[in-house]
Amino acid sequence: MHPDLVLLSARLLDPLTGGPLPHTALAAGGGRITALGDDREIRALAGPATTVIDVRGAVVTPGLVDGHTHPLSGAERTMGVDLSGCADLAAVREALAREARALAPGAWLRGWGLDPNVFGGRPVTAAALGPVLADVPAAIDLFDAHSMLASPRALELAGIDGPRDFAQSSQIVCDDEGRPTGLLLEDAACELVEAVMPRPTAAEIRARAAAVLRGMAAAGLTGGHAMDANGDSLALYAALEEAGDLALRVRVAPWCQPGADAGAIAELVRAQGTGGDLWRVAGVKLFMDGTIDNGTAWLERPDCHGESTHAFWPDPDAYTRAIAELHRQGVPTATHAIGDAAVRHALDSIEKAQAGTGEKAGAPRHRIEHIETVPDDTVRRFARLGVAASMQPTHCCEFTRADHTDNWSRRLGEERASRAFRCRDLWDAGATVVLGSDWPVAPYQPLAVMAGARHRRPSRDLTQPPHGPEQALTPLQALQGYTLSPAWIAAEEDRAGRLAPGHRADLTVFADNPLTVPDEDLADLPVLLTVVNARPTHRAPSL
């Protein structure tokens, strides 16, 4: 049988060693790599229907996989005005005013990517944005996707006129007189406004999602670990695949929220393994805390505002029991844990779950997401427990500063801010470090994330000093964080993450070697070809 795809004149890169493989060509069929060899012998395998591409000396790596992303919910969330490039309040006000002028009467204004650092240490309030939102129903997502600024009109439409109690760690922030400031923290509070906002149609969401996935493919991504499955997400993945618009291989982890009873957990277990050829439910996402920037992380000592003192689950022991049951059922878990207390409790819970079932082959592999500040003893536990550290280096690069004058660092204080995003310490301690973007919190371009892991500087100004240069990864480690590590945490290391016969034909092709391109230039390295399941999903005009 002839292969579906042949690549010629290639430099094949081994992500295990960082060196070249002794071949110049590759054949793939049935979604798998079928042969490696020299140009002449591999070209001879091609048939009339084979796609043959001469990459003219380009570098081929296993396909890059984003270890933490939100492709569908992010597609909808980013349909508003992009505020992520605004460096101060003046720029935010100008962007919002421009958007407001284009609105039809009564229409909602949506925005996303608002950085709390633009408030310069002052409270994050709707009033600080000025009169531009005075009569407009507006919902502005902060960059962390855990908080929202709602305009007075939006609060009125949602019936929000004071504080409320929630079943999870959420809050309607109010002033000293009990009046809402517009800041809503965590999902339960934000959903009050979202419930009265007009939503885009299913067709609009699908078109936007397809465009986002094409953009991800053009950036070199062949896969993503999607950390949500809300509403109609699974049906949308199926529809995208049926239409040929699913440009990535997606591993989906639905949420397990506080208050989930035995029936809800059983339903999550039953969903495991469902999906299509390119997407599959595999794992469960849980939240142990919120974020440091909005004071909803769970820290062992309060932050400098006296906040970040509680778990997202009102009863942390209920989380522990959920982890135990999911582990017993063979379901891998991914826990959002940012603060040191949250990470410690997640590790404690996983350790108890493992002890409850004993050592056995095929046990689920668990992971913790974000891990923004942890002490030494916590770092050492990851490798011992076999728990992967899923991290997003650009959150450190883009939203914190080396001099600790940013909102994140000021809240933590010097001691905890000095142990920011300990990627290298976790790697050196033997943990599997998975890299990702958490898009739309940060841009999804994998080369930018890998570059950030290497230089730890803000992309907008690479002359700035790095935040924690001792935590930088090597070029090979950064590549492995997008290839070998995602394959391992998915228990797919026998069929993904390497260029070898029998492994998936998910490939990324670069104009030059990403291991030798300087850190500061890596984000701009051209992606010439992206292949998923032996099918090109992106091809540069030069090829």
C-alpha positions as CSV (number, residue, x, y, z in Angstrom):
1,M,0.0,0.0,0.0
2,H,1.3,3.4,-0.9
3,P,1.8,6.1,1.8
4,D,-0.5,9.1,2.1
5,L,2.4,11.5,2.6
6,V,6.1,11.6,1.8
7,L,8.5,14.3,3.0
8,L,11.9,14.6,1.3
9,S,15.2,16.5,1.8
10,A,14.4,16.9,5.5
11,R,16.5,17.3,8.6
12,L,14.7,15.0,11.1
13,L,15.2,16.0,14.8
14,D,15.2,13.6,17.7
15,P,13.5,15.3,20.7
16,L,15.1,12.7,23.0
17,T,18.7,13.6,22.3
18,G,18.3,16.9,20.4
19,G,20.4,15.5,17.6
20,P,19.6,14.6,14.0
21,L,18.2,11.3,12.9
22,P,20.3,9.5,10.2
23,H,17.6,9.9,7.6
24,T,16.4,12.5,5.2
25,A,12.9,11.4,4.3
26,L,9.8,10.1,5.9
27,A,6.7,8.3,4.7
28,A,3.3,8.2,6.5
29,G,0.0,6.4,6.0
30,G,-3.0,5.5,8.0
31,G,-2.2,8.3,10.4
32,R,1.2,6.7,11.3
33,I,4.8,7.1,10.3
34,T,5.5,4.0,8.1
35,A,9.1,4.4,7.1
36,L,12.2,6.5,7.5
37,G,15.1,6.5,5.1
38,D,17.0,8.4,2.4
39,D,15.2,10.4,-0.3
40,R,15.6,7.8,-3.0
41,E,14.1,4.8,-1.1
42,I,11.3,6.8,0.4
43,R,10.3,8.5,-2.8
44,A,10.1,5.0,-4.4
45,L,7.3,4.2,-2.0
46,A,5.0,7.0,-3.3
47,G,2.0,6.2,-5.4
48,P,-0.2,8.3,-7.7
49,A,-2.3,9.6,-4.7
50,T,0.6,10.2,-2.4
51,T,1.3,13.8,-1.4
52,V,5.0,14.3,-1.9
53,I,6.6,17.4,-0.4
54,D,10.3,18.4,-0.8
55,V,10.9,20.5,2.4
56,R,14.3,21.6,1.0
57,G,16.4,21.1,4.2
58,A,13.8,22.2,6.7
59,V,13.8,20.7,10.2
60,V,11.1,18.2,11.1
61,T,10.1,17.6,14.7
62,P,7.3,15.6,16.2
63,G,4.1,17.7,16.2
64,L,3.9,20.3,19.0
65,V,1.2,19.8,21.5
66,D,-0.1,22.6,23.8
67,G,-0.4,21.0,27.2
68,H,-3.1,23.4,28.5
69,T,-5.5,25.3,26.2
70,H,-9.2,26.2,25.8
71,P,-9.8,26.2,22.0
72,L,-13.6,26.3,22.0
73,S,-14.4,28.4,25.0
74,G,-11.5,30.6,24.1
75,A,-12.9,31.0,20.6
76,E,-16.1,32.4,22.0
77,R,-14.5,34.5,24.7
78,T,-12.2,36.2,22.2
79,M,-15.0,37.4,19.9
80,G,-14.9,40.8,21.7
81,V,-12.3,43.6,21.6
82,D,-8.7,42.5,22.4
83,L,-7.3,44.5,25.3
84,S,-4.2,42.3,25.8
85,G,-1.9,44.7,24.1
86,C,-3.0,47.7,26.2
87,A,-0.2,48.8,28.6
88,D,-2.1,51.5,30.5
89,L,-5.5,52.7,31.3
90,A,-5.5,55.3,28.6
91,A,-5.0,52.6,26.0
92,V,-7.8,50.5,27.5
93,R,-10.2,53.5,27.5
94,E,-9.3,54.3,23.9
95,A,-9.9,50.7,22.7
96,L,-13.2,50.5,24.6
97,A,-14.4,53.9,23.3
98,R,-13.6,52.9,19.7
99,E,-15.5,49.7,20.2
100,A,-18.5,51.4,21.9
101,R,-18.8,53.9,19.0
102,A,-19.3,51.0,16.6
103,L,-22.1,49.3,18.6
104,A,-25.7,49.3,17.7
105,P,-28.0,50.9,20.3
106,G,-28.5,48.6,23.2
107,A,-25.8,46.1,22.1
108,W,-23.3,44.6,24.5
109,L,-19.7,45.5,24.5
110,R,-17.4,42.5,25.1
111,G,-13.7,42.7,25.8
112,W,-11.0,40.3,26.9
113,G,-7.3,40.2,28.0
114,L,-7.4,43.1,30.4
115,D,-4.2,43.1,32.5
116,P,-4.7,44.3,36.1
117,N,-1.3,45.9,36.0
118,V,-2.8,48.8,33.9
119,F,-4.5,50.0,37.0
120,G,-1.2,50.8,38.6
121,G,-1.9,49.4,42.0
122,R,-5.3,51.1,42.3
123,P,-8.4,49.0,42.8
124,V,-9.7,47.2,39.7
125,T,-13.1,48.8,39.2
126,A,-15.5,49.7,36.3
127,A,-15.3,53.3,37.4
128,A,-11.6,53.4,36.7
129,L,-12.3,52.8,33.0
130,G,-14.0,56.2,32.9
131,P,-17.3,57.3,31.4
132,V,-17.0,55.2,28.2
133,L,-19.1,52.4,29.8
134,A,-21.5,54.7,31.6
135,D,-24.6,53.7,29.5
136,V,-23.3,50.6,27.8
137,P,-23.9,47.0,28.9
138,A,-20.3,45.7,29.0
139,A,-18.5,42.7,30.2
140,I,-14.7,42.8,30.2
141,D,-12.8,39.6,30.9
142,L,-9.5,40.1,32.8
143,F,-6.6,38.2,31.3
144,D,-6.7,35.4,33.9
145,A,-10.2,34.3,32.7
146,H,-11.2,34.0,36.3
147,S,-12.6,37.6,36.7
148,M,-14.7,40.1,34.9
149,L,-15.4,43.8,35.0
150,A,-19.1,44.6,34.4
151,S,-20.4,48.0,33.7
152,P,-23.2,49.6,35.8
153,R,-25.7,48.8,33.0
154,A,-24.6,45.2,32.9
155,L,-24.9,44.8,36.6
156,E,-28.4,46.3,36.5
157,L,-29.5,43.9,33.7
158,A,-28.1,41.0,35.8
159,G,-29.9,42.1,38.9
160,I,-26.6,42.5,40.8
161,D,-27.0,45.2,43.5
162,G,-24.9,43.9,46.3
163,P,-22.9,40.9,47.7
164,R,-24.0,37.3,47.5
165,D,-23.0,33.9,48.8
166,F,-21.8,31.2,46.4
167,A,-21.3,27.5,46.7
168,Q,-17.7,27.9,45.5
169,S,-15.1,30.6,46.1
170,S,-16.6,33.4,44.1
171,Q,-17.3,37.0,44.9
172,I,-19.2,40.1,43.8
173,V,-16.7,42.7,45.0
174,C,-18.4,45.7,46.7
175,D,-17.2,48.9,48.2
176,D,-17.4,49.9,51.9
177,E,-21.1,50.8,51.4
178,G,-22.0,47.4,49.9
179,R,-22.2,48.7,46.3
180,P,-20.8,46.5,43.5
181,T,-17.6,47.9,42.0
182,G,-18.1,45.9,38.8
183,L,-15.4,43.4,39.6
184,L,-16.7,39.8,39.7
185,L,-14.4,37.0,40.8
186,E,-14.6,33.4,39.6
187,D,-17.2,31.6,37.5
188,A,-20.3,31.6,39.8
189,A,-20.2,35.4,40.0
190,C,-19.3,36.0,36.3
191,E,-22.1,33.7,35.2
192,L,-24.7,36.1,36.6
193,V,-23.8,38.6,33.9
194,E,-23.1,36.0,31.3
195,A,-26.7,34.6,31.8
196,V,-28.2,37.9,30.5
197,M,-25.7,38.6,27.7
198,P,-26.6,37.8,24.1
199,R,-24.6,34.8,22.9
200,P,-23.3,34.3,19.4
201,T,-25.2,31.7,17.3
202,A,-24.0,28.2,17.0
203,A,-22.9,28.9,13.5
204,E,-20.9,31.9,14.6
205,I,-19.2,30.0,17.3
206,R,-18.4,27.1,14.9
207,A,-16.9,29.5,12.3
208,R,-14.8,31.3,14.9
209,A,-13.6,28.0,16.4
210,A,-12.6,26.7,13.0
211,A,-10.6,29.9,12.4
212,V,-8.9,29.6,15.7
213,L,-7.9,26.0,15.1
214,R,-6.5,26.9,11.6
215,G,-4.4,29.6,13.3
216,M,-3.1,27.1,15.9
217,A,-2.1,24.8,13.0
218,A,-0.4,27.6,11.2
219,A,1.6,28.3,14.4
220,G,2.9,24.7,14.4
221,L,0.4,23.0,16.8
222,T,-0.7,19.5,16.0
223,G,-2.6,18.9,19.3
224,G,-3.9,20.4,22.5
225,H,-5.0,19.3,25.9
226,A,-8.3,21.1,26.2
227,M,-9.1,21.9,29.8
228,D,-12.8,22.2,29.6
229,A,-15.9,20.8,27.9
230,N,-18.7,23.1,28.7
231,G,-22.2,23.3,27.1
232,D,-22.1,22.0,23.6
233,S,-18.3,21.6,23.4
234,L,-18.3,17.9,22.6
235,A,-21.0,18.2,19.9
236,L,-19.0,21.1,18.4
237,Y,-15.8,19.0,18.3
238,A,-17.8,16.3,16.5
239,A,-19.2,18.8,14.0
240,L,-15.8,20.3,13.3
241,E,-14.3,16.9,12.6
242,E,-17.2,15.9,10.4
243,A,-16.7,19.0,8.3
244,G,-12.9,18.6,8.1
245,D,-12.3,21.7,10.2
246,L,-10.7,20.0,13.3
247,A,-7.1,21.0,12.5
248,L,-5.7,19.7,15.8
249,R,-5.8,16.4,17.7
250,V,-7.6,17.3,21.0
251,R,-7.6,15.6,24.3
252,V,-10.6,16.9,26.4
253,A,-10.9,17.1,30.2
254,P,-14.4,18.0,31.4
255,W,-14.7,19.9,34.6
256,C,-15.6,18.4,38.0
257,Q,-16.9,21.3,40.1
258,P,-17.3,21.7,43.9
259,G,-20.5,20.0,45.0
260,A,-20.2,17.2,42.4
261,D,-22.0,14.2,43.9
262,A,-21.4,10.5,43.2
263,G,-23.8,10.7,40.2
264,A,-21.9,13.6,38.6
265,I,-18.6,11.8,39.1
266,A,-20.0,8.6,37.6
267,E,-21.1,10.6,34.6
268,L,-17.6,11.9,34.1
269,V,-16.2,8.4,34.3
270,R,-18.7,7.2,31.7
271,A,-17.6,10.0,29.3
272,Q,-14.0,8.8,29.2
273,G,-12.9,7.5,25.8
274,T,-15.8,9.0,23.9
275,G,-15.0,11.1,20.9
276,G,-13.9,10.8,17.3
277,D,-10.7,10.1,15.3
278,L,-9.0,13.4,16.3
279,W,-10.7,14.3,19.6
280,R,-11.4,12.2,22.7
281,V,-12.5,12.8,26.3
282,A,-9.5,11.7,28.4
283,G,-9.3,12.9,32.0
284,V,-11.1,15.3,34.3
285,K,-10.3,18.9,35.2
286,L,-10.7,20.2,38.8
287,F,-9.9,23.5,40.5
288,M,-8.2,23.8,43.8
289,D,-8.0,27.6,43.8
290,G,-8.4,30.7,41.7
291,T,-5.6,33.2,40.8
292,I,-3.1,35.3,42.7
293,D,-3.9,38.4,40.7
294,N,-7.5,38.5,41.9
295,G,-6.9,37.3,45.4
296,T,-8.6,33.9,45.0
297,A,-5.5,31.6,45.0
298,W,-5.0,29.4,48.1
299,L,-1.9,30.4,49.9
300,E,-0.4,29.0,53.1
301,R,-0.2,32.6,54.3
302,P,-2.5,35.4,53.2
303,D,-1.2,37.7,50.4
304,C,-0.3,41.3,51.1
305,H,-3.9,42.3,50.9
306,G,-5.0,39.7,53.4
307,E,-6.5,37.6,50.6
308,S,-6.0,34.2,48.9
309,T,-6.7,32.3,52.1
310,H,-9.3,29.8,50.9
311,A,-9.7,26.8,48.6
312,F,-12.0,26.9,45.6
313,W,-13.8,23.8,47.1
314,P,-15.4,25.0,50.3
315,D,-14.7,21.5,51.7
316,P,-11.2,20.6,50.5
317,D,-11.8,17.0,51.8
318,A,-14.6,16.7,49.2
319,Y,-12.0,17.3,46.5
320,T,-9.8,14.6,48.1
321,R,-12.6,12.2,47.9
322,A,-13.3,13.1,44.3
323,I,-9.6,12.5,43.4
324,A,-9.7,9.1,45.2
325,E,-12.8,7.9,43.3
326,L,-11.5,9.1,39.9
327,H,-8.2,7.5,40.5
328,R,-9.9,4.2,41.6
329,Q,-11.8,4.3,38.3
330,G,-8.6,4.8,36.3
331,V,-9.4,8.4,35.3
332,P,-6.4,10.8,35.1
333,T,-7.0,14.2,36.6
334,A,-5.7,17.7,36.0
335,T,-6.0,20.1,38.9
336,H,-5.7,23.9,38.6
337,A,-3.5,24.7,41.7
338,I,-1.7,28.0,41.7
339,G,-1.0,28.8,45.3
340,D,1.4,26.8,47.6
341,A,-1.5,25.5,49.8
342,A,-3.5,24.5,46.8
343,V,-0.6,22.6,45.2
344,R,0.2,20.9,48.5
345,H,-3.4,19.8,49.0
346,A,-3.6,18.4,45.5
347,L,-0.4,16.4,46.0
348,D,-1.6,15.2,49.3
349,S,-4.9,14.0,47.7
350,I,-3.1,12.2,44.9
351,E,-0.8,10.5,47.3
352,K,-3.7,9.3,49.4
353,A,-5.5,8.1,46.3
354,Q,-2.4,6.2,45.2
355,A,-1.9,4.6,48.6
356,G,-5.6,3.5,48.6
357,T,-5.2,1.4,45.4
358,G,-1.6,0.4,45.7
359,E,1.0,0.4,43.0
360,K,-0.3,-1.1,39.8
361,A,0.5,-1.0,36.1
362,G,-1.7,1.2,34.0
363,A,-2.6,3.5,37.0
364,P,-3.8,6.9,35.8
365,R,-1.2,9.7,35.5
366,H,-2.2,12.8,37.3
367,R,-1.1,16.4,36.7
368,I,-1.2,19.8,38.4
369,E,-1.7,22.9,36.3
370,H,0.1,26.3,36.8
371,I,2.1,25.8,40.0
372,E,3.0,29.5,40.2
373,T,4.7,29.6,43.6
374,V,5.8,26.6,45.7
375,P,8.5,25.9,48.3
376,D,11.3,23.4,47.9
377,D,9.7,20.5,49.7
378,T,6.7,20.7,47.3
379,V,9.0,20.7,44.3
380,R,10.6,17.4,45.3
381,R,7.2,15.6,45.7
382,F,6.2,15.8,42.0
383,A,8.7,13.2,40.8
384,R,8.2,10.9,43.7
385,L,4.5,10.8,43.1
386,G,4.7,10.7,39.3
387,V,2.7,13.8,39.0
388,A,3.3,16.0,36.0
389,A,3.8,19.7,36.3
390,S,1.8,21.5,33.6
391,M,3.2,25.1,33.3
392,Q,2.8,28.2,31.2
393,P,6.1,30.1,31.1
394,T,4.6,33.1,29.3
395,H,2.3,33.9,32.2
396,C,5.5,34.7,34.1
397,C,7.1,36.5,31.1
398,E,4.1,38.7,30.1
399,F,2.4,39.4,33.4
400,T,5.2,39.7,36.0
401,R,8.4,41.7,36.2
402,A,11.9,41.0,37.4
403,D,11.8,43.9,39.9
404,H,8.5,42.6,41.4
405,T,6.6,45.8,40.8
406,D,3.7,43.9,39.0
407,N,0.4,43.1,40.6
408,W,1.2,39.3,41.0
409,S,4.5,40.0,42.8
410,R,3.2,42.8,45.0
411,R,0.4,40.6,46.2
412,L,2.8,37.7,47.1
413,G,5.7,39.7,48.6
414,E,9.4,39.2,48.0
415,E,9.8,35.7,49.4
416,R,7.1,34.0,47.4
417,A,7.5,36.2,44.3
418,S,11.2,35.1,44.1
419,R,10.1,31.5,43.6
420,A,8.0,32.3,40.5
421,F,7.1,29.6,38.0
422,R,9.9,27.1,39.0
423,C,10.1,25.3,35.7
424,R,13.8,24.4,35.9
425,D,13.7,23.3,39.6
426,L,10.8,21.0,38.8
427,W,12.6,19.6,35.8
428,D,15.9,19.1,37.7
429,A,14.0,17.4,40.5
430,G,12.8,14.8,38.0
431,A,9.3,15.9,37.4
432,T,7.7,15.7,33.9
433,V,7.2,19.3,32.9
434,V,4.5,19.9,30.3
435,L,4.4,23.3,28.6
436,G,1.4,25.2,27.3
437,S,-0.2,28.5,26.8
438,D,-3.6,28.4,28.6
439,W,-5.0,30.3,25.6
440,P,-6.8,32.7,25.7
441,V,-5.0,33.8,28.9
442,A,-1.8,34.0,26.8
443,P,-1.1,33.7,23.0
444,Y,-1.2,30.1,21.8
445,Q,1.9,30.3,19.5
446,P,4.1,27.4,20.8
447,L,7.4,29.0,19.7
448,A,6.6,32.1,21.8
449,V,5.9,29.9,24.8
450,M,9.1,27.9,24.2
451,A,11.0,31.1,23.8
452,G,9.6,32.4,27.1
453,A,10.6,29.3,28.8
454,R,14.1,29.9,27.6
455,H,14.6,33.7,28.2
456,R,11.8,34.5,30.7
457,R,11.5,38.1,29.3
458,P,8.4,39.9,28.2
459,S,7.9,39.5,24.4
460,R,7.0,43.2,24.0
461,D,10.5,44.2,25.2
462,L,13.2,41.6,25.2
463,T,15.7,44.1,26.6
464,Q,14.0,43.8,30.0
465,P,15.7,41.6,32.6
466,P,14.4,38.1,33.0
467,H,12.2,37.1,35.9
468,G,14.0,34.3,37.6
469,P,16.7,33.5,35.0
470,E,17.7,30.4,37.0
471,Q,14.4,28.9,36.2
472,A,14.9,29.1,32.4
473,L,14.8,25.8,30.5
474,T,17.3,24.7,27.9
475,P,16.3,24.7,24.2
476,L,16.0,20.9,24.3
477,Q,13.9,20.9,27.5
478,A,11.5,23.5,26.0
479,L,11.1,21.3,22.9
480,Q,10.5,18.2,25.0
481,G,7.9,20.2,27.0
482,Y,5.9,20.3,23.8
483,T,6.6,16.8,22.5
484,L,7.8,14.1,24.8
485,S,6.1,15.4,28.0
486,P,2.5,15.8,26.5
487,A,2.9,12.2,25.1
488,W,3.9,10.9,28.5
489,I,1.2,12.5,30.5
490,A,-1.3,11.1,28.0
491,A,0.2,7.6,28.4
492,E,1.0,7.7,24.7
493,E,4.8,7.7,24.7
494,D,4.7,4.4,22.7
495,R,2.9,6.1,19.8
496,A,3.4,9.9,20.0
497,G,6.2,12.5,20.6
498,R,8.9,10.8,18.5
499,L,9.8,10.4,14.8
500,A,9.7,6.7,14.5
501,P,7.8,4.1,12.5
502,G,4.5,3.3,14.2
503,H,4.3,6.7,15.9
504,R,1.6,9.2,14.9
505,A,2.2,11.1,11.8
506,D,1.8,14.4,13.6
507,L,4.6,16.7,12.5
508,T,5.8,20.2,12.6
509,V,8.3,21.5,10.0
510,F,10.5,24.6,10.7
511,A,12.6,26.8,8.4
512,D,15.6,26.2,10.8
513,N,16.5,24.2,13.9
514,P,14.5,25.5,16.9
515,L,17.3,24.2,19.2
516,T,19.9,26.5,17.6
517,V,17.9,29.6,16.8
518,P,18.7,32.3,19.5
519,D,16.1,32.6,22.3
520,E,15.2,36.1,21.2
521,D,14.5,35.0,17.6
522,L,12.7,31.8,18.3
523,A,9.2,33.2,18.3
524,D,9.6,34.4,14.7
525,L,11.0,31.1,13.3
526,P,8.8,30.3,10.3
527,V,6.6,27.3,10.5
528,L,6.6,25.8,7.0
529,L,4.3,22.8,7.4
530,T,2.0,21.2,10.0
531,V,0.8,17.7,9.6
532,V,-1.9,15.9,11.7
533,N,-2.7,12.3,11.1
534,A,-0.6,12.3,7.9
535,R,-2.7,15.2,6.5
536,P,-1.2,18.7,6.1
537,T,-3.2,21.2,8.1
538,H,-0.9,24.1,7.3
539,R,1.5,24.6,4.3
540,A,3.5,27.7,3.7
541,P,3.4,29.1,0.2
542,S,7.1,28.5,-0.1
543,L,6.4,24.7,0.0
